[in-house]
């Protein structure tokens, strides 16, 4: 049996060898790691030179992780970030380079340039002054001096812009801020101030542009998103307003202004989408009611009132309520006389009310603002045909019914008039002759308006009973009504009428 002392002796004998192996292993790892950092640096440089920025960045990430005190690794990575347009990521790396190697002039000059673009003027000037004190090369000295001079000028303009803004001289302030932002392109404060100038000047498009930039330049800029949402809301763009206020709440779910505004926009947006869905489903009366609710939800924003009236005008026109449509459309056109959609809707309503000259006028006005609109061309042609037709024989007028009358209404009107103008009711030869002509018109009107195909032709400006335009119909009325189906007014005897109401 092997004694414990013998085993212990063997283990103690091997300990020195184990320690040597561990030491060798440690040295190998260290050497391998240093070699790996160098390899990553070399590969990163080659890939950067080749323009393969993402791959170069991966290698510089590995180099920084491998040696957190390698200032060149940080500098190279900052260079890649700048080439990729990621200045926010480059700035901490440049600061780390300067921390590790305070006399690295190029890094300090680049950091000064970034700080200047961000509008951090005091910090930028400090960097430029330190570069000038570090015995730089001619090129770096010229650049540092130029940037320092520019920074001093920007400092002066910033003071002037703030003074102009405080004095409510927004136009002057905006011009001064234009010059500042040409240099300080990432300066959030200047952009937000200029946006406010544009808002006060009523230039909302420019304000939106600056606020969008500000929301991206500052990661938690809830106020920019709130302002964007309110601007879009006041412009009547409920969809964009909802999008922007949601971005605000993503950053801060408890933001009081954004949450309160969100509830209002969401309610209005829901009503408008619901109204549009009803129009698509041709439920026009319900759509009108829904848009009336929109005006009650937001009575103070003119754009929403105008939008609601525009869509009510459309719904009424499509719902064949011409008289009401004309009235609402007129209100919209008083505020927006070049609104092509409303002009088209009112023109269609005028047609329904048989006011063809007014319809033609609206279509012609709309055409001036939308030359290639097929709907305008077709509507104008229709109105012109109907005007010409109205100057001849109008079957709707003969029966005294609206153009959108149903078959039941047409037959009812026909029966009443046929009995009234039956030639047997008249004894005087002249009156009988007049009644006979009138009666034939009544019969023909009923024939056209109760036949879907003939009525469609008539509605498009053709007269199915006109021998010149509809020769095929001559045979139906050859020799009076000898071929008329239903009844023959002059079939036997002078006036032996046989009624067969369909």
C-alpha positions as a printed NumPy array, in Angstrom:
array([[   0.   ,    0.   ,    0.   ],
       [   1.37 ,    3.457,   -1.023],
       [   1.863,    5.706,    1.979],
       [   0.465,    9.213,    2.211],
       [   3.922,   10.632,    2.739],
       [   5.089,    9.136,   -0.571],
       [   2.183,   10.686,   -2.509],
       [   2.69 ,   14.053,   -0.903],
       [   6.364,   13.946,   -1.779],
       [   5.564,   13.232,   -5.443],
       [   3.115,   16.149,   -5.628],
       [   5.597,   18.545,   -4.073],
       [   8.193,   17.389,   -6.58 ],
       [   5.922,   18.363,   -9.552],
       [   4.838,   21.782,   -8.194],
       [   7.841,   23.716,   -9.615],
       [   7.201,   22.264,  -13.071],
       [   3.509,   23.176,  -12.896],
       [   4.386,   26.747,  -11.92 ],
       [   6.779,   27.046,  -14.848],
       [   4.112,   25.796,  -17.264],
       [   1.558,   28.237,  -15.88 ],
       [   4.021,   31.087,  -16.208],
       [   4.808,   30.097,  -19.793],
       [   1.099,   29.835,  -20.57 ],
       [   0.492,   33.324,  -19.14 ],
       [   3.314,   34.799,  -21.206],
       [   1.917,   33.134,  -24.314],
       [  -1.486,   34.647,  -23.719],
       [   0.013,   38.08 ,  -23.205],
       [   2.084,   37.811,  -26.35 ],
       [  -0.87 ,   36.457,  -28.278],
       [  -3.117,   39.267,  -27.054],
       [  -0.626,   41.973,  -28.002],
       [  -0.211,   40.371,  -31.385],
       [  -3.968,   40.235,  -31.811],
       [  -4.306,   43.978,  -31.06 ],
       [  -1.635,   44.772,  -33.631],
       [  -3.353,   42.545,  -36.167],
       [  -6.703,   44.247,  -35.55 ],
       [  -5.073,   47.664,  -35.883],
       [  -3.407,   46.699,  -39.157],
       [  -6.537,   45.12 ,  -40.621],
       [  -8.625,   48.097,  -39.5  ],
       [  -6.277,   50.529,  -41.257],
       [  -6.412,   48.529,  -44.504],
       [ -10.191,   48.24 ,  -44.437],
       [ -10.546,   51.953,  -43.626],
       [  -8.327,   52.833,  -46.589],
       [ -10.511,   50.564,  -48.767],
       [ -13.659,   52.31 ,  -47.587],
       [ -15.026,   49.221,  -45.808],
       [ -16.053,   51.194,  -42.752],
       [ -18.216,   48.642,  -40.934],
       [ -15.52 ,   45.961,  -41.11 ],
       [ -12.826,   48.442,  -40.098],
       [ -14.948,   49.509,  -37.117],
       [ -15.242,   45.887,  -35.944],
       [ -11.456,   45.532,  -35.89 ],
       [ -10.938,   48.801,  -34.013],
       [ -13.604,   47.739,  -31.486],
       [ -11.566,   44.571,  -30.904],
       [  -8.344,   46.577,  -30.595],
       [  -9.889,   48.893,  -27.98 ],
       [ -11.229,   45.893,  -26.029],
       [  -7.826,   44.208,  -26.254],
       [  -5.897,   47.246,  -25.039],
       [  -8.011,   49.965,  -23.352],
       [  -4.933,   52.198,  -23.026],
       [  -4.003,   52.163,  -26.698],
       [  -4.718,   55.769,  -27.69 ],
       [  -4.193,   55.01 ,  -31.398],
       [  -6.956,   52.372,  -31.27 ],
       [  -9.371,   55.   ,  -29.924],
       [  -8.181,   57.547,  -32.487],
       [  -8.612,   55.141,  -35.402],
       [ -12.07 ,   54.19 ,  -34.184],
       [ -13.007,   57.877,  -33.875],
       [ -11.822,   58.371,  -37.471],
       [ -14.147,   55.599,  -38.64 ],
       [ -17.058,   57.027,  -36.651],
       [ -16.508,   60.416,  -38.305],
       [ -16.346,   58.806,  -41.75 ],
       [ -19.679,   57.108,  -40.972],
       [ -21.23 ,   60.412,  -39.852],
       [ -21.46 ,   59.292,  -36.212],
       [ -19.984,   62.341,  -34.511],
       [ -21.694,   61.57 ,  -31.191],
       [ -19.754,   58.319,  -30.984],
       [ -16.497,   59.899,  -32.187],
       [ -16.428,   62.608,  -29.512],
       [ -15.942,   60.294,  -26.471],
       [ -13.159,   58.439,  -28.303],
       [ -11.326,   61.683,  -29.097],
       [ -11.666,   62.738,  -25.463],
       [ -10.19 ,   59.385,  -24.403],
       [  -7.262,   59.891,  -26.797],
       [  -6.531,   63.317,  -25.28 ],
       [  -6.793,   61.826,  -21.782],
       [  -4.255,   59.119,  -22.679],
       [  -2.012,   61.426,  -24.719],
       [  -2.592,   65.142,  -23.958],
       [  -0.09 ,   66.299,  -26.601],
       [  -1.909,   64.549,  -29.488],
       [  -2.641,   67.743,  -31.456],
       [  -4.662,   66.181,  -34.286],
       [  -7.112,   64.6  ,  -31.851],
       [  -7.531,   67.862,  -29.94 ],
       [  -8.088,   69.829,  -33.168],
       [ -10.692,   67.337,  -34.359],
       [ -12.45 ,   67.453,  -30.998],
       [ -12.492,   71.261,  -31.152],
       [ -14.13 ,   71.11 ,  -34.601],
       [ -16.827,   68.732,  -33.325],
       [ -17.503,   70.888,  -30.277],
       [ -17.808,   73.946,  -32.54 ],
       [ -20.369,   72.168,  -34.725],
       [ -22.335,   71.267,  -31.599],
       [ -22.347,   74.907,  -30.493],
       [ -20.219,   74.186,  -27.417],
       [ -18.188,   77.293,  -28.13 ],
       [ -16.273,   77.725,  -24.858],
       [ -15.036,   74.126,  -24.91 ],
       [ -14.124,   74.421,  -28.591],
       [ -12.116,   77.59 ,  -27.979],
       [ -10.229,   75.887,  -25.149],
       [  -9.153,   73.105,  -27.519],
       [  -8.108,   75.528,  -30.283],
       [  -6.035,   77.614,  -27.825],
       [  -4.269,   74.514,  -26.479],
       [  -3.448,   73.448,  -30.038],
       [  -1.897,   76.857,  -30.704],
       [   0.216,   76.575,  -27.523],
       [   1.515,   73.095,  -28.407],
       [   3.903,   74.151,  -31.212],
       [   1.737,   72.613,  -33.949],
       [   2.666,   72.224,  -37.609],
       [   1.844,   75.039,  -40.014],
       [  -1.325,   73.397,  -41.326],
       [  -2.709,   72.633,  -37.86 ],
       [  -1.798,   76.113,  -36.641],
       [  -3.635,   77.793,  -39.52 ],
       [  -6.701,   75.64 ,  -38.998],
       [  -6.776,   76.192,  -35.229],
       [  -6.391,   79.952,  -35.633],
       [  -9.108,   80.099,  -38.292],
       [ -11.527,   78.068,  -36.17 ],
       [ -10.78 ,   80.166,  -33.085],
       [ -11.573,   83.348,  -35.029],
       [ -14.789,   81.771,  -36.335],
       [ -15.784,   80.711,  -32.817],
       [ -15.293,   84.269,  -31.527],
       [ -17.538,   85.588,  -34.313],
       [ -20.197,   82.97 ,  -33.504],
       [ -20.069,   83.972,  -29.827],
       [ -20.867,   87.546,  -30.852],
       [ -23.73 ,   86.44 ,  -33.152],
       [ -25.221,   84.23 ,  -30.428],
       [ -25.428,   87.229,  -28.091],
       [ -27.063,   89.321,  -30.821],
       [ -29.56 ,   86.588,  -31.739],
       [ -30.625,   86.182,  -28.119],
       [ -31.092,   89.93 ,  -27.814],
       [ -33.195,   90.061,  -31.008],
       [ -35.269,   87.097,  -29.837],
       [ -35.898,   88.706,  -26.439],
       [ -37.017,   91.874,  -28.225],
       [ -39.432,   89.742,  -30.318],
       [ -37.58 ,   90.774,  -33.487],
       [ -37.953,   87.256,  -34.831],
       [ -37.003,   88.016,  -38.424],
       [ -33.634,   89.525,  -37.411],
       [ -33.027,   86.718,  -34.93 ],
       [ -33.741,   84.105,  -37.628],
       [ -31.216,   85.709,  -40.009],
       [ -28.561,   85.779,  -37.264],
       [ -29.305,   82.171,  -36.349],
       [ -28.974,   81.201,  -40.023],
       [ -25.34 ,   82.319,  -39.912],
       [ -24.72 ,   80.546,  -36.593],
       [ -26.205,   77.256,  -37.819],
       [ -24.111,   77.33 ,  -41.015],
       [ -21.145,   76.637,  -38.724],
       [ -22.815,   75.061,  -35.676],
       [ -24.859,   72.569,  -37.681],
       [ -25.463,   70.282,  -34.673],
       [ -26.363,   73.047,  -32.231],
       [ -29.707,   72.011,  -30.73 ],
       [ -30.268,   75.28 ,  -28.843],
       [ -29.853,   77.439,  -31.952],
       [ -32.148,   75.226,  -34.004],
       [ -34.85 ,   75.286,  -31.339],
       [ -34.612,   79.073,  -31.08 ],
       [ -34.823,   79.452,  -34.854],
       [ -37.804,   77.071,  -34.919],
       [ -39.577,   79.331,  -32.425],
       [ -38.786,   82.342,  -34.641],
       [ -40.325,   80.54 ,  -37.622],
       [ -43.416,   79.66 ,  -35.577],
       [ -43.882,   83.308,  -34.603],
       [ -43.385,   84.304,  -38.266],
       [ -45.941,   81.721,  -39.425],
       [ -43.386,   79.701,  -41.429],
       [ -44.42 ,   76.317,  -40.089],
       [ -42.63 ,   74.227,  -42.706],
       [ -39.266,   75.704,  -41.703],
       [ -40.101,   75.303,  -38.011],
       [ -40.872,   71.627,  -38.572],
       [ -37.544,   71.124,  -40.351],
       [ -35.561,   72.602,  -37.44 ],
       [ -37.534,   70.741,  -34.772],
       [ -37.091,   67.413,  -36.565],
       [ -33.335,   68.031,  -36.642],
       [ -33.383,   68.984,  -32.949],
       [ -35.283,   65.806,  -32.031],
       [ -32.547,   63.706,  -33.659],
       [ -29.587,   65.697,  -32.336],
       [ -30.785,   65.415,  -28.722],
       [ -31.764,   61.876,  -27.772],
       [ -34.345,   62.744,  -25.078],
       [ -35.845,   65.857,  -26.668],
       [ -39.478,   65.425,  -25.588],
       [ -40.174,   69.132,  -26.009],
       [ -39.234,   69.021,  -29.702],
       [ -41.66 ,   66.139,  -30.3  ],
       [ -44.401,   67.968,  -28.381],
       [ -43.931,   71.133,  -30.452],
       [ -43.892,   69.115,  -33.687],
       [ -47.144,   67.438,  -32.681],
       [ -48.864,   70.731,  -31.859],
       [ -47.697,   72.324,  -35.133],
       [ -49.006,   69.425,  -37.203],
       [ -52.262,   69.537,  -35.203],
       [ -52.779,   73.234,  -35.88 ],
       [ -52.087,   72.571,  -39.569],
       [ -54.866,   69.966,  -39.586],
       [ -52.531,   66.968,  -40.035],
       [ -53.926,   64.676,  -37.341],
       [ -51.918,   61.655,  -38.516],
       [ -48.507,   63.306,  -38.231],
       [ -49.539,   64.978,  -34.974],
       [ -50.352,   61.576,  -33.5  ],
       [ -47.035,   60.11 ,  -34.68 ],
       [ -44.959,   62.88 ,  -33.081],
       [ -46.778,   62.891,  -29.731],
       [ -46.314,   59.119,  -29.537],
       [ -42.556,   59.632,  -29.935],
       [ -42.691,   62.023,  -26.98 ],
       [ -44.489,   59.443,  -24.823],
       [ -41.989,   56.741,  -25.776],
       [ -39.29 ,   58.885,  -24.156],
       [ -41.429,   59.875,  -21.167],
       [ -44.774,   58.075,  -20.65 ],
       [ -45.6  ,   60.484,  -17.808],
       [ -45.04 ,   63.685,  -19.804],
       [ -48.121,   65.743,  -18.835],
       [ -48.321,   67.974,  -21.923],
       [ -47.784,   65.103,  -24.346],
       [ -50.255,   62.798,  -22.614],
       [ -52.999,   65.426,  -22.51 ],
       [ -52.406,   66.309,  -26.155],
       [ -52.251,   62.623,  -27.12 ],
       [ -55.779,   61.979,  -25.778],
       [ -57.191,   64.866,  -27.835],
       [ -55.394,   63.903,  -31.046],
       [ -56.262,   60.23 ,  -30.676],
       [ -59.981,   61.009,  -30.256],
       [ -60.018,   63.326,  -33.266],
       [ -57.994,   60.915,  -35.394],
       [ -60.395,   58.084,  -34.568],
       [ -63.422,   60.173,  -35.553],
       [ -61.89 ,   61.219,  -38.883],
       [ -60.813,   57.684,  -39.798],
       [ -64.287,   56.419,  -38.886],
       [ -65.921,   59.097,  -41.055],
       [ -63.698,   58.214,  -44.005],
       [ -64.547,   54.526,  -43.612],
       [ -68.254,   55.423,  -43.746],
       [ -67.696,   57.377,  -46.97 ],
       [ -65.919,   54.369,  -48.472],
       [ -68.913,   52.231,  -47.509],
       [ -71.234,   54.841,  -49.12 ],
       [ -72.961,   55.459,  -45.776],
       [ -73.04 ,   59.161,  -46.471],
       [ -75.552,   60.363,  -43.884],
       [ -73.593,   58.665,  -41.093],
       [ -70.352,   60.147,  -42.454],
       [ -71.877,   63.631,  -42.313],
       [ -72.852,   63.081,  -38.653],
       [ -69.359,   61.846,  -37.823],
       [ -67.706,   64.893,  -39.378],
       [ -70.117,   67.142,  -37.509],
       [ -68.811,   65.436,  -34.345],
       [ -65.249,   66.264,  -35.472],
       [ -66.13 ,   69.966,  -35.5  ],
       [ -67.505,   69.668,  -31.962],
       [ -64.377,   67.835,  -30.747],
       [ -62.108,   70.567,  -32.146],
       [ -64.002,   73.823,  -32.741],
       [ -60.956,   76.097,  -32.444],
       [ -58.613,   74.817,  -35.18 ],
       [ -59.721,   76.267,  -38.513],
       [ -58.052,   73.541,  -40.578],
       [ -60.113,   70.788,  -38.938],
       [ -63.357,   72.727,  -39.407],
       [ -62.45 ,   73.257,  -43.046],
       [ -61.532,   69.586,  -43.501],
       [ -64.807,   68.472,  -41.925],
       [ -66.87 ,   70.79 ,  -44.139],
       [ -64.956,   69.698,  -47.234],
       [ -65.746,   66.055,  -46.532],
       [ -69.368,   66.852,  -45.597],
       [ -69.648,   68.614,  -48.957],
       [ -68.33 ,   65.473,  -50.648],
       [ -70.619,   63.123,  -48.701],
       [ -73.712,   65.224,  -49.435],
       [ -72.814,   65.424,  -53.107],
       [ -72.281,   61.68 ,  -53.319],
       [ -75.477,   61.116,  -51.355],
       [ -77.484,   63.039,  -53.958],
       [ -78.323,   65.869,  -51.567],
       [ -77.392,   68.56 ,  -54.025],
       [ -78.971,   71.586,  -52.373],
       [ -77.329,   70.923,  -48.982],
       [ -74.024,   70.093,  -50.654],
       [ -73.967,   73.396,  -52.542],
       [ -74.417,   75.341,  -49.313],
       [ -71.611,   73.541,  -47.43 ],
       [ -69.265,   73.569,  -50.435],
       [ -69.771,   77.322,  -50.746],
       [ -68.555,   77.809,  -47.147],
       [ -65.352,   75.902,  -47.894],
       [ -64.675,   77.768,  -51.125],
       [ -65.002,   81.108,  -49.351],
       [ -61.881,   80.149,  -47.362],
       [ -60.197,   78.047,  -50.029],
       [ -61.398,   79.189,  -53.485],
       [ -58.909,   76.982,  -55.369],
       [ -59.877,   73.717,  -53.661],
       [ -60.222,   71.426,  -56.676],
       [ -61.999,   68.607,  -54.823],
       [ -64.665,   70.933,  -53.467],
       [ -65.12 ,   72.58 ,  -56.871],
       [ -65.734,   69.14 ,  -58.387],
       [ -68.153,   68.162,  -55.619],
       [ -70.115,   71.392,  -55.942],
       [ -70.222,   71.021,  -59.723],
       [ -71.745,   67.549,  -59.292],
       [ -74.261,   68.98 ,  -56.808],
       [ -75.167,   71.707,  -59.315],
       [ -75.84 ,   69.002,  -61.905],
       [ -78.148,   67.255,  -59.44 ],
       [ -80.003,   70.546,  -59.028],
       [ -80.027,   71.025,  -62.831],
       [ -77.944,   74.207,  -62.576],
       [ -75.753,   73.282,  -65.504],
       [ -74.168,   76.655,  -66.206],
       [ -72.962,   76.861,  -62.59 ],
       [ -71.605,   73.31 ,  -62.86 ],
       [ -69.709,   74.223,  -66.033],
       [ -68.235,   77.276,  -64.3  ],
       [ -66.976,   75.183,  -61.348],
       [ -65.471,   72.522,  -63.6  ],
       [ -63.71 ,   75.171,  -65.697],
       [ -62.275,   76.809,  -62.538],
       [ -61.118,   73.418,  -61.261],
       [ -59.469,   72.666,  -64.62 ],
       [ -57.274,   75.773,  -64.281],
       [ -55.722,   74.293,  -61.151],
       [ -55.647,   70.642,  -62.25 ],
       [ -55.221,   70.474,  -65.989],
       [ -54.878,   66.705,  -66.419],
       [ -57.709,   65.636,  -64.105],
       [ -59.79 ,   63.115,  -66.012],
       [ -62.736,   63.474,  -63.634],
       [ -62.913,   67.206,  -64.366],
       [ -62.88 ,   66.631,  -68.125],
       [ -65.622,   64.002,  -67.941],
       [ -67.723,   66.131,  -65.58 ],
       [ -67.369,   69.201,  -67.785],
       [ -68.383,   67.22 ,  -70.879],
       [ -71.394,   65.857,  -69.013],
       [ -72.483,   69.294,  -67.77 ],
       [ -72.161,   70.777,  -71.264],
       [ -74.229,   67.947,  -72.795],
       [ -76.887,   68.304,  -70.117],
       [ -77.047,   72.06 ,  -70.624],
       [ -77.562,   71.556,  -74.33 ],
       [ -80.118,   68.857,  -73.604],
       [ -81.993,   71.069,  -71.11 ],
       [ -82.447,   73.607,  -73.837],
       [ -84.346,   70.933,  -75.769],
       [ -86.58 ,   68.274,  -74.229],
       [ -85.97 ,   67.224,  -70.598],
       [ -87.839,   64.067,  -69.617],
       [ -87.301,   64.72 ,  -65.911],
       [ -88.942,   68.129,  -66.21 ],
       [ -91.767,   66.691,  -68.292],
       [ -92.667,   64.315,  -65.445],
       [ -91.687,   66.848,  -62.76 ],
       [ -89.211,   64.52 ,  -60.994],
       [ -85.615,   64.91 ,  -59.827],
       [ -82.76 ,   63.379,  -61.782],
       [ -82.164,   60.912,  -58.956],
       [ -85.844,   59.834,  -58.796],
       [ -86.558,   56.114,  -58.327],
       [ -88.674,   54.106,  -60.787],
       [ -91.606,   54.069,  -58.364],
       [ -91.646,   57.895,  -58.219],
       [ -91.417,   58.13 ,  -62.022],
       [ -94.404,   55.79 ,  -62.575],
       [ -96.459,   57.633,  -59.969],
       [ -95.78 ,   60.989,  -61.646],
       [ -96.493,   59.472,  -65.059],
       [ -99.902,   58.129,  -63.993],
       [-100.952,   61.461,  -62.576],
       [ -99.885,   63.445,  -65.661],
       [-101.245,   60.883,  -68.134],
       [-104.685,   61.173,  -66.588],
       [-104.424,   64.972,  -66.467],
       [-103.369,   65.346,  -70.115],
       [-105.452,   62.541,  -71.639],
       [-106.724,   64.038,  -74.954],
       [-110.256,   62.75 ,  -74.275],
       [-110.414,   65.318,  -71.469],
       [-110.335,   68.167,  -74.007],
       [-113.104,   69.143,  -76.448],
       [-111.659,   72.221,  -78.118],
       [-109.682,   71.097,  -81.228],
       [-106.719,   73.353,  -80.442],
       [-106.605,   72.291,  -76.801],
       [-106.958,   68.632,  -77.822],
       [-104.039,   69.024,  -80.238],
       [-101.913,   70.61 ,  -77.527],
       [-102.885,   67.868,  -75.047],
       [-102.084,   65.205,  -77.607],
       [ -98.531,   66.567,  -78.003],
       [ -98.139,   66.896,  -74.255],
       [ -99.411,   63.372,  -73.729],
       [ -96.927,   61.93 ,  -76.207],
       [ -94.101,   63.72 ,  -74.346],
       [ -95.331,   62.213,  -71.077],
       [ -95.435,   58.726,  -72.564],
       [ -91.961,   59.067,  -74.055],
       [ -90.573,   60.431,  -70.768],
       [ -91.928,   57.423,  -68.903],
       [ -90.531,   55.065,  -71.566],
       [ -87.018,   56.542,  -71.319],
       [ -86.817,   56.972,  -67.565],
       [ -88.097,   53.502,  -66.667],
       [ -85.683,   51.767,  -69.059],
       [ -82.205,   51.585,  -67.427],
       [ -80.296,   51.597,  -70.711],
       [ -82.273,   54.475,  -72.235],
       [ -82.13 ,   56.477,  -69.01 ],
       [ -78.326,   56.065,  -68.825],
       [ -77.997,   57.405,  -72.358],
       [ -80.221,   60.335,  -71.514],
       [ -78.239,   61.095,  -68.331],
       [ -75.114,   61.259,  -70.488],
       [ -76.594,   63.853,  -72.783],
       [ -78.164,   61.67 ,  -75.492],
       [ -81.878,   61.686,  -76.305],
       [ -83.015,   58.134,  -77.076],
       [ -86.148,   59.567,  -78.711],
       [ -84.294,   62.009,  -80.968],
       [ -84.42 ,   60.64 ,  -84.559],
       [ -81.198,   62.44 ,  -85.418],
       [ -79.108,   60.992,  -82.609],
       [ -80.98 ,   57.756,  -82.059],
       [ -82.152,   56.509,  -85.449],
       [ -82.606,   53.033,  -84.042],
       [ -85.537,   54.32 ,  -81.995],
       [ -87.464,   55.525,  -85.056],
       [ -88.935,   52.086,  -85.603],
       [ -90.482,   52.113,  -82.119],
       [ -92.464,   55.238,  -82.926],
       [ -93.007,   54.904,  -86.675],
       [ -96.454,   56.291,  -87.534],
       [ -97.06 ,   57.658,  -84.055],
       [ -97.081,   54.844,  -81.472],
       [ -98.012,   51.882,  -83.677],
       [ -95.088,   49.872,  -82.302],
       [ -95.274,   51.12 ,  -78.72 ],
       [ -95.259,   48.316,  -76.172],
       [ -97.671,   48.748,  -73.284],
       [-100.378,   50.876,  -74.905],
       [-101.208,   52.479,  -78.246],
       [-102.683,   55.956,  -77.748],
       [-104.067,   56.138,  -81.267],
       [-104.771,   52.443,  -81.935],
       [-108.56 ,   52.547,  -82.634],
       [-110.791,   55.517,  -83.045],
       [-109.616,   59.043,  -82.627],
       [-108.447,   58.577,  -78.994],
       [-108.901,   55.062,  -77.682],
       [-106.172,   54.906,  -75.002],
       [-105.389,   51.621,  -73.344],
       [-103.27 ,   52.106,  -70.226],
       [-100.897,   49.42 ,  -69.043],
       [ -98.892,   50.897,  -66.167],
       [ -95.678,   48.973,  -65.556]])
